[in-house]
């Protein structure tokens, strides 16, 4: 049922005397919120922000995850959860057999049946990793960008220790609406990639590295101090955040290409 249909139904109940004014006000005040006991699920997120609410799985009981995913699905969302352990995923897959679990990314997605058809106009996101140790974070970025509806290109193990490897893959950066660069150690790769692209480059520092890496802080500071003007940075190990922002950029770019520029 659409928002307008729900509002009409609520108003008709009030007009018919089936609910009182206080009940109407209470229901209207909680519009778009589903109380599942352990969480207040935001059902209006897609209208406001472009995509449905995403579930952070770490620290949540599997029973809570099941309730949250179920209410999102019931309300027409392409349900997506991050940081879901293999043990929790095993239980959730019995409840949602149509789901897709990526054990490297630790993402759990229950796509809508209607979402099997790819959108006619898709943005392009390229995900680049510095080293194979960065793959879990990069896979999280990839799965998130795919969930946003973007076409995703994936380039792995092209760190600055072997710059010729990046040059051999530059064709995968061309035409991208956004590039996500995942790197640990000294975190230099986003600056290099930024010098080859004409789109936003989203740096994702990882906690991969020896002691002086300080759990990703050195990579984070390197990226923040990038001299490439198109580089922005998200939190340490935040593959989801990088993929989400890139997907949002790609979606808006694709819509602009489809609909043309707006009024000046």
C-alpha positions, 0 to 999 in steps of 0.5 A: 500500500502506498503512503497516500493510500495508507493516509486515505485509509486512516482518514476514512477510519477517522471520518467513519468513527472507527478511530478517535482523534487521539488514535489518529494523531498517534498513528500519524505521529508514528508514520513510517516507523515499525516497532519490532520490540528491539528496534524502531525500523525506519520504513520511510528512509527510501523516500527521504534518502533514496535507499531503504534503511540498512541493518548493521548486524554486528552486536544484534541477536539473530532473532532481532535481525530476523524481525527487522529484515522481515518487516523491511521485506513486508514493506517492499524494501530490498533488505540489506544487512552488513557485518553479519557473521557466518553463524547468524547467516546460517540461521537467517538463510533458513528463514530467508532462503532467497537471500544472498550471503557474501561470507567475505564481505559479511553482507546479507541481502534479501532482494525483492522478486521484482528487483531481479530485473536490472534498472534500465539506466544504471550508474557505474562504480569502480571498486579498487583495492590496494592489496588482497588483504583489503578484500573483506572491506572492498567486497563490502563496498562492492556488495553495497554498491550493487545493492544501490543498483549500480553497475560495479567494476572490480579491480584488485591488488593494484597497490602503489608497490607495483604501479604498472598494475594500476596502469594496466587497469585504467580502462576500468576507471574510465566512464565511472561515476564514482571510484571507491579505493580501499587501501591499508598500509600508508594509504597512498593509492587514492591519491594515485587513482585521483590523478587518473579520473574525472569523478569523485574518488572515495578513499576507504582506509583499512586497518591492514598494516604493521604497528605504525599503521595504528589500526588504519589511522596512518592510512586515514591521515594519508588519505585526508592529506591527499593532494588529489582534489577529487579524493574524499575519505570515509571511516576506517574499514567502512566499506559499506559507507564507501559503497553507499556514497558511491552508489548514491553518486552513481544513481543521481548521475544516471538519472541526470543522464536519463532525464537531462539537466534540470532548469538553470 
